[in-house]
């Protein structure tokens, strides 16, 4: 997935939990390195997997309880499952999801 990754970008992390997809945490991008900037062995590994860059996270945060996507503002989004991978969200949408996930934690 080709993206214009930038330092400070928030990436929501999701996976299937039980029978539903849930947000399990998020990360804040610290550094973006293109393949030619990586050591040869890392660049080779990235190429094998079809990656175009490497992301280093400043912060990774895991929720204590997974926050079900069907309970989020994306509940009515027609994209489901793997179609949400790489979905672009507005800053307001990300903020709303993080706030709701925090409230969901109890």
Order of alpha helices (4+ residues) and beta strands (2+ residues): beta-beta-alpha-beta-alpha
